[in-house]
Amino acid sequence: MSKQKERTVVIAIKPNERVRNAYDFTYEPTTVHVVAGDKLRFELKDTSLESAFLLFDTPVSNGAFQIAVGSKASPEGKMASFPQSGVHHYRFVGIHEGELIADAYCPSVIVH
């Protein structure tokens, strides 16, 4: 039996220099390969975002389609694992200075 692993995905958000009220998102790593049951921890580089969430296209291990990743989220709350194999996508949404920000790009978690 294989031991479950824990990996971290770091999300960086910065204001776009050319477009007002637009943001650039960076995910490191962009695509994550895991085995079913492995845990992923999602961390924001910018700790000023209190309300921030990742929305998944399939439920994670606790049955929810979202996890909180903002600065007020508990460390355990920033964890997700996928019980089913396949390619799973997620999107970032959050509140920054009273405005909704979201990323149109969908990073992937590939579960083997």
MORA-V412194 format. One record per backbone hydrogen bond with DSSP energy under -0.5 kcal/mol. NH is the residue of the N-H (numbers start at 1). CO is the residue of the C=O. E is the energy in kcal/mol with one decimal. If there is no record, write none. Layout:
{{NH;CO;E} {NH;CO;E}}
//
This chain:
{{7;39;-2.5} {9;41;-3.1} {10;28;-2.4} {11;43;-3.2} {12;10;-0.5} {12;26;-2.8} {14;24;-2.1} {16;22;-3.0} {20;18;-0.5} {22;19;-1.3} {24;14;-3.3} {26;12;-2.4} {28;10;-2.3} {32;108;-2.1} {34;32;-0.5} {34;110;-2.7} {37;82;-1.4} {38;35;-2.8} {39;5;-2.9} {40;80;-3.3} {41;7;-3.1} {42;78;-2.4} {43;9;-2.6} {43;41;-0.5} {45;11;-2.6} {47;45;-0.8} {49;46;-0.8} {50;48;-1.0} {52;50;-0.8} {53;93;-3.4} {54;67;-2.4} {55;91;-2.7} {56;54;-0.5} {56;65;-3.7} {57;89;-2.0} {60;64;-2.6} {61;81;-2.5} {63;60;-2.5} {67;54;-1.7} {69;52;-2.9} {70;52;-1.2} {71;49;-2.6} {72;50;-0.7} {73;70;-1.6} {78;74;-0.9} {78;75;-0.7} {79;76;-1.3} {80;40;-2.2} {82;38;-0.5} {83;81;-0.6} {86;111;-2.3} {88;86;-0.5} {88;109;-2.8} {90;107;-1.4} {91;55;-2.0} {93;53;-2.4} {94;101;-2.5} {95;51;-2.5} {96;99;-3.1} {99;96;-1.8} {101;94;-3.1} {103;92;-2.0} {104;102;-0.5} {107;90;-0.7} {107;105;-0.6} {108;30;-0.9} {109;88;-2.9} {110;32;-3.4} {111;86;-3.1} {111;109;-0.7} {112;34;-3.0} {112;110;-0.6}}
//
